[in-house]
Amino acid sequence: MSDASYTTLLTSTVAPGVLHVALNRPAQRNAMNKVFWRECLHLFTRLRTDTSTRCIIISGGVSPIFTAGLDLKDFASLAGDGEDKDGARRALVFKELVEGMQEAFSAVERCPQPVIAAVRGACIGAGLDLITACDIRLASPDAFFSLKEVDIGLAADVGTLQRLPKVVGNDSWVREIAYTARNFDAAEAERMGLARVVEGGPDRLMAEAVKLATLIASKSPIAVLGTKEVLNYSRDHTVAEGLKYVAVWNMAMTQTEDIPIAMQATLSKTKPVFSKL
């Protein structure tokens, strides 16, 4: 799938069943403007019903960095939004804006297909919000990260504070980087469980992302979709609730033709071929 209708995103099929989504504002260091948030939500909502895509890669495209985060110039006009209204009404305008941005990255998280982030160079502010909504994060050795919002006078509000503690499982470290807005490098990100470092240059990073995505895309789409669904549900619920959920899920989904196809391939030591969703 490729789509020329987006201006801040560039999509291309890079392997069977694998869609590459490249951030596409290199002149602006892939800063996320208002158009980006709308296009991200639209694309990942569309992908929910795209049966030809089985795995997705998000990268910084041709830019030497992943993203500089929120486009502050584009959002500077917010100071005047609703200036004819009282404080409470201006607050409601802001709340609606933030909820729309949150929904864009929640659409990435809810996307049935696994999403792999391939990060090189800087991944600042909203970039962390984006990659923590992804399933898997790969990083080049030159990658560095920062939760920058306190440096511009606000609390991060698009998902990092909610998702990052669950991704890394270290509340103290999350609070440290959130309170200080300090940079941390790829080695620290790997040590804390945020990302896996792929040695070599940007070509090696993308090659590893495509290799991993291709392997995922070769599996039963029913099994992969179900695994992602159950993992996300279990992360946000108790063990008992997660067990009940997967029992009900598999009660229906084990009726798939993919199970006998996979079993036969295992017995005959051949590569299974699965239908689209």
Steps between C-alpha positions, in 0.01 A plus 500: 500500500626847416305821524589837354217676682707551817747788526668422834517122456640289220376141469650217296492121496856380569437123520199272464250611762735766641410869483760769563363828640765772481466834674531741210596850611879479474549875455322550834688211670175301484337736750137404551266774378121509511473327163717212626264423788200486268681284245636260761152439639353458152771259383498270802121495510505392135760232568263324740314364199797460264524122471806513273717657774623264770773706663592871499831683536517867604823688432632852456529442126776697327550729799819441704281499813177329595319815615559828679159456663214747497523777241505794740475756221183343367345480845609848609170637368319312777572788733242702310245225449174586671638829634149642478383233747536476876758278667277195534396511133859542385588199714235293324649596160842384621359177645340412167830560319697279740243221484527500121878464524466223756261317270753511214756299698238280664404401143858375456473297820158357403605415146452120463834463321821515707682832459880523512672835563843539339671795668817676391630829632277713720166379632371795698179570691206381291739252336507310829121516511494337157752223555349396835173441311688258270547130570874474442773764500833472320767771523827578326804563724479875430140526620419713801177579679352772717168554674520874445168639616606640839750719315212674326295531817251215485443135584521256209142430398497276192582162655860466622418547868234231471681248277871533577476372861329187368753459219813518719361399841720749686301781660802674653682528167188624320457771762865600469488553125156664522599748773841588351424483123857376459619317189571129526680300236423175320712294741299628798174446311601138439613452858164625627302283257367779279666391176738247349814651348588389147870547436602666174368792298145600399489242219574225750224628729243498223617160375452354848156658529395354164643159592308496828179629339526241222532221756192628687309536171571134418306382807127438520333844494227363727760387755700824488191720525373296793837507676516879475142536618557276803834661590346848495199388702712313755733798548204710617318236709566245774645157425163341574322736261760437233462124531124523469535729198737271310278198571201678347712635214636158404159340543412675174834551329625140519239421238740651243630296209848631589548242776485187278708684236768576761493148645528337158792727407676411826457128440613521138774756578369739235419868510133567579299736278219684673206684349435868558271598781 
